[in-house]
């Protein structure tokens, strides 16, 4: 760890540059302090004007006279665009009058694509890319996209093994640049607490006009206890006195802020994926550890608890790979009526699937395969292989179409 916030190469940078070659506006969306502003300013250079709506006077001007603000811009970076929705229509008008590519690079700390005004205003005029917190590959100079490699049938060999206590520390640290820069676990926990407090008192209020902000921290901590489990709105909400509709709405707000995601169940019928119960996963294991009060000592003492945290860590890493992969992938989970489960099902655009189980253990055997085999039977010809990611050093065959691979292949 180092004292200043580290600057790492971001795998999505080339994607942004490519989009700005043929698209008038590019939106870089992701959670606060994931590195969006730093990356946007690096890409834009001196030839694009920089405006941030985090500045109160700029925000007021954007909301009061959006047309006047945009009229004076030729090419610009507009940071935290979600704070001035009226700018979206003004941007549409400006782009319709001048469709040169790369005119506007926008950033947003809320998932703007869930808002009707965005899809209506900038459809066909804007490309959206997602920047999540740092991946382990970005921090460790990885060279391979794990998803692309897995679907080509050649998992990479680990370049930097992270095992045992070092793996626990990695998972607890997470990927936010500010957290990575902190030298001790206590300092990282302090940062995480203040980060979440800021999100829940400022961004949640601005996004959803939630009156009872005091309920949000309790609800988020409750969700941290069930990360990786099925999303039962009624059960989770009732634990802190919320009805299921309010609980569902609050989860939607947390999704907009990129704190967590609902993961749909794999099913052959697309409608069944929607109507069946999703799982909840936090996107950053460091934030999750802070919310759930998991430390290195408690992770060592309770491996099952660490196992759930490790599962969310892998979800975050796979999600980051998905944002920069050559092909399109969807992260799902599997659970049948007999309670057979698979942690993650990764599906490509052709409907082919790879099943992934996550194990905190350093030893794996064929006894760990029942869930994968049940899924293979359900998926039929679409099934490519089943992979157990574990805390080990070697990639091991476990029979036809099954193998165990080190977690460290995720940043090879």
TAPEWO-V641600 format. One line per field, one symbol per residue. burial: b if it has 16 or more other ideal C-beta (glycine too) atoms within 10 Angstrom, else e. A space follows every 10 residues. Layout:
burial->???
This chain:
burial->eeeeeeebeb bbeebbeebb eebbbbbbbb bbbbbbbbbb eebbeeebee bbbeeeebbe bbeeebeebb eebeebbbbb bbbbbbbbbb bbebbeeeee ebbbbbbbbb bbbebeebee bbeebbbbbb bbbbbbbbbb ebebbbbbbb beeebbebee ebbeeebbeb bbbbbbbbbb bbeebeebbe bbeebbeebb eebbeebbeb eeeebbbebb ebbbebbbee bebeebbeee ebeeebbbeb bebbbbbbbb bebbbbbeee eeeeeeebbb bbbbbbbbbb bbebeeeebe eeeeebbbbb bbbbbbbbbb bbbbbeeebb bbbbbbeeeb bbbbbbbbee eebbbbbbbb eeebeeebbe bbbbbbebbe ebbbbbbbbb bbeeeeebee bbebbbbbbb bb
